[in-house]
Amino acid sequence: MKCTTGHRLLLLSTILLLHACGKKAEGPNSLSKAEINEGWELLFDGETTNGWHVYNKGKVASIWQVKDGELYSNPENMSLETGDLVSDRQFEDFELKFDWKMTEGGNSGVFINVLEREDIPTPWASGPEYQLLENSHQDYTNDVKRPGCLYGFDAQKNRVESLPFGQWNQSRIRQVDGKIEFYLNGVLTAEKDLTSAEWQASVAESNFKGFPEFGKRISGHIVLQDWAKGVAFRNIKVKVL
């Protein structure tokens, strides 16, 4: 069959479209074919805050914004509602991975197994925290407050540094039957069995002992902590196990 100019233009357009789709699939806030086959889902679509709401305030206009494919807490927008950002869904056995970066001196965290209830004022009153910290922050030298640790309880299981402000770090949280693992930039930083007597004893001796719901659950919401310095996330992905 003779290839006309129209056919050639259609073929070129198809090639360009396939190339563009391929590029998009390789970029931030997208799933590869392998991830889809493994059961990964996006918790952040790169364009909206769909699937999230402000803790105990619902879906209100807040300082959490989306720009250039980043979900970030904007400390310059204090006229809007403040608060931590909560996943609409709850998770029990799961794996979560996400990229994060800080402003200079930034401090934030990701909470798991959070119980959202009006009489519980903050997510940290129920959910253990994966600590996020920029390496010029004053707490960076405190072993139980370093990035990737189970905040307030254990030093990093394996020593690893977070990247300086403005650079993307990669984190992963895995929970199966109440047993958690935290990873920072590919390094295992924390392990804990949240169903163990040892965990309950450590909570009873910690600064969280006055919060009766803290650390009691092995399912719940995932929460991104708002902080005055600013924090950004992308590539938030979850796999139910």
C-alpha positions in Angstrom: 0.0 0.0 0.0 1.3 3.4 -0.9 2.2 5.5 2.2 0.6 8.9 1.7 1.6 12.2 3.4 -1.5 11.7 5.6 -0.4 8.2 6.6 3.0 9.4 7.5 1.7 12.3 9.7 -0.7 9.9 11.5 2.2 7.5 12.1 4.4 10.3 13.4 1.7 11.5 15.7 1.2 8.0 17.1 4.9 7.6 17.7 5.1 11.0 19.5 2.0 10.1 21.6 3.4 6.8 22.7 6.7 8.4 23.5 5.0 11.0 25.6 3.0 8.4 27.5 6.1 6.4 28.1 7.9 9.4 29.5 4.9 10.1 31.8 4.9 6.6 33.1 8.5 7.0 34.1 8.1 10.3 35.8 7.1 11.2 39.4 3.7 10.3 40.8 3.2 7.4 38.3 3.2 3.6 38.4 5.5 1.4 36.3 4.1 -1.7 34.8 6.0 -3.7 37.3 4.5 -1.7 40.2 1.0 -2.2 38.8 1.6 -5.9 38.5 2.9 -6.0 42.1 -0.3 -4.3 43.4 1.0 -0.8 44.1 -1.4 2.2 44.1 -0.9 5.9 44.1 -1.9 7.7 47.3 -1.1 11.1 45.6 -2.0 11.7 42.0 0.5 14.6 41.5 -2.3 17.1 40.8 -4.8 17.2 43.7 -5.2 16.4 47.4 -7.9 13.8 46.5 -7.8 10.9 49.0 -6.6 13.2 51.8 -8.2 15.5 54.4 -7.1 17.6 57.4 -7.1 15.8 60.7 -10.4 16.3 62.5 -11.4 19.1 60.0 -12.3 17.2 56.9 -11.9 18.4 53.3 -11.2 22.1 53.9 -9.0 24.6 52.1 -5.6 24.3 53.9 -2.0 25.1 53.8 -1.5 21.7 52.0 -1.0 22.5 48.3 0.0 20.8 45.1 2.5 22.5 42.7 4.8 21.0 40.1 3.9 17.5 41.1 4.7 18.1 44.8 2.3 17.9 47.8 3.6 20.4 50.3 2.8 22.2 53.4 3.2 25.9 52.7 4.2 27.9 55.8 3.6 31.2 54.0 -0.2 30.4 53.7 -1.2 30.7 57.3 -4.5 32.4 56.5 -5.7 28.9 55.5 -6.5 26.0 57.7 -3.5 24.3 59.3 -3.2 20.7 60.5 -1.8 17.3 59.6 -3.0 15.6 56.4 -4.8 12.3 56.8 -5.4 9.5 54.3 -9.1 8.9 53.7 -8.4 5.2 53.7 -7.1 3.1 56.6 -4.5 0.4 56.3 -3.4 -2.6 58.3 -0.9 -4.8 56.5 0.8 -2.6 54.0 3.9 -1.2 52.4 4.3 2.5 51.9 7.0 4.3 50.0 7.4 8.0 49.4 9.9 10.8 48.5 10.3 13.8 50.8 12.4 16.9 51.0 12.7 19.8 53.5 13.4 23.4 53.7 16.5 24.2 55.7 16.1 23.2 59.3 12.8 21.4 58.5 11.1 18.9 60.8 8.2 16.6 60.0 7.0 13.0 60.2 4.7 10.3 58.9 2.4 8.7 61.4 0.8 5.2 60.9 -2.1 3.4 62.6 -3.7 6.7 63.5 -7.1 6.8 65.2 -8.9 10.0 64.0 -11.4 11.0 66.7 -12.6 14.4 68.0 -11.4 13.7 71.5 -7.8 12.9 70.3 -6.3 16.3 69.4 -3.4 15.3 67.2 -2.3 12.2 65.2 0.8 11.7 67.4 -1.5 11.0 70.3 -2.3 7.6 68.7 0.1 6.9 65.9 3.8 6.0 66.0 6.0 8.3 63.9 8.5 7.8 61.2 10.7 10.8 61.8 11.6 13.2 58.9 14.3 15.8 59.6 16.6 18.0 57.6 20.2 17.5 58.7 20.9 21.1 59.9 18.0 20.8 62.4 19.1 21.0 66.1 17.5 17.6 66.8 19.6 15.8 64.2 22.2 14.8 66.8 19.6 13.3 69.1 19.7 9.6 68.4 16.0 9.0 68.9 14.9 11.9 66.8 17.1 11.3 63.7 15.4 10.8 60.3 14.1 7.3 59.7 13.9 6.4 63.3 10.8 5.4 65.3 10.5 8.8 66.9 11.2 9.0 70.6 12.1 5.3 71.1 15.0 3.9 69.2 18.2 5.2 67.5 18.6 4.2 63.8 19.2 0.5 63.6 21.7 1.2 60.8 23.3 4.6 60.6 22.3 6.6 57.5 22.2 10.3 56.7 19.3 12.2 55.2 20.1 14.5 52.2 20.4 18.2 52.8 17.5 20.6 52.3 16.0 20.8 48.8 17.1 17.2 47.9 14.7 14.3 47.7 15.0 11.4 50.2 13.3 8.1 49.7 11.5 6.3 52.6 9.6 3.1 53.0 7.4 1.8 55.8 6.3 -1.9 56.0 3.8 -3.3 58.5 2.7 -7.0 58.7 0.8 -8.3 61.7 1.9 -5.3 63.7 5.5 -5.8 62.9 7.0 -2.6 61.4 10.1 -1.9 59.4 11.3 1.6 58.5 13.8 2.4 55.7 15.6 5.6 54.7 17.4 5.9 51.4 17.4 2.1 51.1 18.8 1.4 54.6 16.8 -0.4 57.4 16.5 2.2 60.2 13.9 0.7 62.6 12.2 -2.5 63.5 9.5 -3.0 66.1 6.7 -5.4 67.0 3.8 -3.3 68.0 1.9 -6.3 69.5 4.7 -7.2 71.9 4.9 -6.7 75.7 8.3 -5.0 75.2 6.6 -2.3 73.0 3.9 -1.6 75.6 6.5 -1.4 78.3 8.6 1.1 76.4 5.4 3.2 75.7 4.6 3.2 79.4 8.1 4.6 80.2 8.0 7.2 77.3 6.8 10.7 76.9 3.6 9.2 75.3 2.5 7.4 78.5 -0.1 10.1 79.1 -1.9 9.3 75.9 -4.1 6.2 76.4 -4.6 5.5 72.6 -0.9 5.8 71.7 0.6 2.7 70.0 -2.3 0.5 70.7 -3.4 -0.2 67.1 -2.0 -2.1 64.2 -4.3 -0.5 61.7 -5.5 3.1 60.9 -4.8 6.2 58.9 -1.5 7.3 57.4 -0.8 11.0 58.3 1.7 13.6 56.9 2.7 16.1 59.6 2.4 19.8 59.0 5.3 21.8 60.3 6.1 25.5 60.3 9.3 25.1 58.2 7.7 23.4 55.2 7.9 19.9 53.8 7.1 18.4 50.4 6.2 14.9 49.3 5.9 13.0 46.0 5.6 9.4 44.7 3.4 8.4 47.7 2.6 4.8 46.9 1.0 2.0 48.9 0.6 -1.7 48.5 -1.8 -3.7 50.6 -0.3 -6.9 51.8 
